[in-house]
Amino acid sequence: MTTLDHGIAAALEAALPHRVHRPDSAGYRDSLARIFFPDASRRRPPRVDDGAVLLDLSSHLSHARPCGTLVETQGGATVGSILDSLADSGRVIPVGIVGLAGLGLVTRGGVGYLTRSVGLTLDHLVEVELILPDGEIVRLYEDSTGDDADLWWAVRGCAPSFGVVTEAVMRTHEQGPVHVDRAVVELDALPHYFAVAPTLPRHTTMGAVLGYAVGAAEPAVLVYTATPVLPPSPEEHR
């Protein structure tokens, strides 16, 4: 997380009342619970530097707009809202397995239902607008040069450590229906998962997420399998 000196943090709090939250405040914990993980009441957010703040961009910078084979999105948009903006065009970006994630997922990875067939969410970034800690606004893209080229390399994997992403442009893919199966299994099913997942066809993704079911004391594994719904073969039409 990018750190700010106390003067800048105080100025942000004054300019954006109730929208800027320091670590260990109620607003910080509530925003983490709402935006990042729903079981925050069980998992106390980690302590970070006193000069750090959490910025919630979702109220004013949450729009996404298709532009040909690209999609332009503001920094507060969720991946769910980005997919909604693309729905009428029959195009997608590969995202995770929930729609609430934001550009933190886009700039730090993004493993999900289409990973094996089209790659990570991160692989689809073509341009980013970044506000640096000193207030400078930079546009970064694949052909950036000099220091901007270094920043372009850095934000594709660790953007929150370098600034605030306020806009992004991503490539999209044509995509028809996808069949998804999800199941919660015990930890002893993991060896079977590791044996089966690599053998599936390239267009089929099987992933696993370790976590806790609501109210459970012991961890479990969410296993998901996603495969495109393929059109019938000519033989099936006969």
N, C-alpha and C positions, 0 to 999 in steps of 0.2 A: 504494500500500500504506500502511495506517495505521502511523504510527511511535509507539513507546512509549519512555519514558525508561528508562535502564539498570536502575533499581531495579525497575520493573514487569516488565521482561523477565526479570530474574534471579528474581523471585518466581514467574513463570509456569514457568520452567525447573525450579525446585525442586518446584513443585506437580504438574507434568506431565512427569516425566523421560522422555526419549526421544521426546516428542511435540511439543516446541517447538524450532524450529531457526532459528538465526541465519544471516544471509547468509554464503556462502562456507564453511559447515560441510558435512561429508559428508552429514549428515541433510537439510540444505536441498536439496542437489543431488539426492539420491536421491528425495526427495519430489516435487520438480519433475518428475523423469524418470517417476515412477510415476503422478502425478496429471495433469500438464499436457501434457507432450510427450514421446513415446517416444524421440526422437532427441537427448535432452539431452547424451549423451556427445559429440556433434558440436557442439552449440550450448551454449556456457558460459552459465549463467544470469546475467542482468545484475546488476551491483552496485547495491545499494540502501543506504539509510541504516543506519548501524550499530545504531540503536535499533529497527530493524524485526525482526519475527519472522514465521515461517510457522506457522500453526496448522492441524493436521490433525484435523478433526472427525469423520472417517469411522468411528473405532472406537466412539464412544459416541452420536453424533447422526446416524444414517444411515437412519432409518425414514421411510417415506412412507405416507399413509393416505388412500384416497378418502373423500370426504364429499359425497355427492350429485353435483352438477355441478362440485365443486371437488376439489382434492387438497391435503392438508396435508403438508408435508415438513419434516424437520429439516435443519439447516445442513450436515451431512456427507453427505447423500444425493447420489448421482449421478443424472443424468437417465435413465440406463438403469434404475436401481432405481425411479425414479418411474414410468416407463412400465410396468415389470413390475407395480407395484401397481395400475395401471389396466387391465391386460390383460383381466381377467374382465368388466369393465364395458363393453368396447368403446369406451373413451374414451381420448383422448391429449392431451398438450400438444405444441405444435410445438417441436422441439429441433434441435440441430445434426446432424452426420452421424456422430458416435460417441457411445457410451453412457457414457464415462468422465468427461465433463465434470460439474462440480458447479454450485453456485449462483452461481459466478462467471460462468458462461454465462447463467444465468437473469437476473442483475441487470445484465448488461452488453451484452445483445443477443440472440444466439441465432438465427443464420441456418441454415436446413436444408431438409429435404425438403418441408415444408408451408408455407414462407414466403409464397409468392405467394397461396395460398388463404386462410390464416388469420393471417398476420403473424408477428412475432418472438416468441420465448419471453418476452422482456421485456414485451410487450404484455399478457400474461396474468396478471401479478402483481396481486393484490388486497390483500395484507397481508404485512407483514414484521416480524419481531422482530429488533431490532438492539441490540448491546451497544456503547456508545460508549467511546472511549479512557479516560474517567474512571470507567468501570464502570457507568454508568447504563444501565438496560434500557428501551427504548422500543418501543411497538407503533405501526407506521405503516401507514396505509391510505388509500384514495382520498378519504375525508372528513376526513382530519387537518386541523387548523387551526394557526395560529401558526407557531412554529418547527418543529413536527412536519410541517407542510405543506411547508416548505422541504426538510426531510430526506427526505420521501417523494418529492419531485421529484428530489433528488440521488441517492438510492440506486438509482433506476431508470436506470442508466447508469454509475454510478461508486461502487457500494456499498463496495468495499474501501478507498476513501479516507476513509470516514467511520466505519467500525466493522466488527464481525463479525456477519454474518447467521446467527442460530441457528435461525430458523424462517421459513417462507414459506407462503403460501396462493396457489394459482393456479386460474384458470378452466381447464376442460377442454372438449374437443370430441368429439362422436361421430365415429368414423372407422373405415371398413372397410379392407380390404387396400389396400396401396399398392405399385405396381410400381416398382422402383428399378433403374436401369442406371448403372453406373460404369465409367469408362475413364480410363486415364492417357495423355495425349497430349503432344506436344512443344509448345514455346512458340509455334511458328509457326501453331498451330491456333487461337490466341486470337482473331484477327480473325473467323474463321468462328463461333466461340462468341458473340462480341458481336453478330454479325448475326442469329443464329438465336434466341438466348434470349428477346429481347423479343417475338418473333412467336408464341410458343407460347400455347396456351389458358391462361386465368387459373388453372385448377385444376392446371396442370402447372408445376413448378419446375425450372429448369436452373441449376445453380450451378457455380462453379469455385474450386478451392483450389490455390494455388501452393505447391510444396514439393519435397522430395527423396525419390525412391524409395530403399529400403534399399540402401546401398552405392554409390549414384550420385553422381557428381561434379558433374553439371549439374542445374539445377532442371527440373521438369516440372509439368504441370497435371493435377490430378484433376478431371474433369468428371462431374457426376452429374445425372441426370434422374429426376424422381419424378412419378408421376401416379396418381391413385386408380384402382383396378380398378372400373369402372362396371358396374352390372347390365345384362344383355342388354336390348335394346329389344324392344317387343312384336313388331316385324317378325321379329326373330331367333328368336322362339319358334315362329313359324309354319312 
